[in-house]
Amino acid sequence: MDTSDNSLTILEFCRAEKVCRATFYNLKKAGKGPRLMKVGSHYRISPQARADWRRAREAEAAAEGVGQ
């Protein structure tokens, strides 16, 4: 599989973001997970999807007053 586009597997994403896979799937179920793309039989997360996901989580935290 060519990964020169810097996309991540779900496991790589979880490691990079320091979340367990259960949390990842709970976020997806709640509609708060990153966008996935299917490549063959595998799911990948693009750098843009990861960046968008982080911005959305940061905005959500700010709206809730977290970290203020």
C-alpha atoms as one frame of an Amber mdcrd trajectory, in Angstrom:
protein
   0.000   0.000   0.000   1.414   3.399  -0.967   1.282   5.682   2.056   3.350
   8.501   0.578   0.300  10.759   0.980   0.893  10.714   4.762  -2.547   9.307
   5.522  -2.876   7.310   8.734  -4.494   4.026   9.633  -6.941   4.140  12.518
  -4.299   2.646  14.820  -1.681   5.188  13.683  -4.184   8.009  14.208  -4.982
   6.770  17.713  -1.308   6.579  18.598  -0.597  10.038  17.163  -3.538  11.609
  19.014  -2.957   9.555  22.169  -6.469   8.112  22.293  -7.348   4.463  22.655
  -9.204   2.707  19.864 -12.326   2.391  22.032 -12.388   6.174  22.397 -11.906
   6.538  18.644 -14.907   4.305  17.908 -17.008   6.029  20.584 -16.210   9.385
  18.968 -17.140   7.998  15.528 -20.420   6.648  16.924 -21.173  10.080  18.414
 -20.453  11.751  15.067 -17.268  13.347  16.390 -14.635  11.192  14.726 -12.437
  12.169  11.794 -13.522  11.581   8.205 -12.377   8.219   6.886 -11.487   7.206
   3.377 -11.585   3.608   2.240  -8.575   2.407   0.289  -9.184  -1.162  -0.815
 -10.310  -2.926   2.337  -8.539  -0.476   4.649  -9.651   2.795   6.198  -7.277
   5.774   6.267  -7.389   9.282   7.693  -5.945  12.033   5.527  -3.830  14.835
   6.987  -6.643  17.277   6.139  -9.252  15.127   7.899  -7.005  14.938  10.954
  -6.481  18.717  10.977 -10.227  19.330  10.552 -10.970  16.896  13.379  -8.529
  18.674  15.706 -10.021  22.085  14.883 -13.518  20.783  15.565 -12.494  19.292
  18.921 -10.707  22.541  19.870 -13.771  24.599  18.923 -15.995  22.272  20.917
 -13.738  22.590  23.970 -13.677  26.378  23.654 -17.473  26.504  23.405 -17.690
  24.443  26.592 -15.213  26.754  28.335 -12.571  24.049  28.715  -9.089  25.411
  29.357 -10.195  28.938  30.175
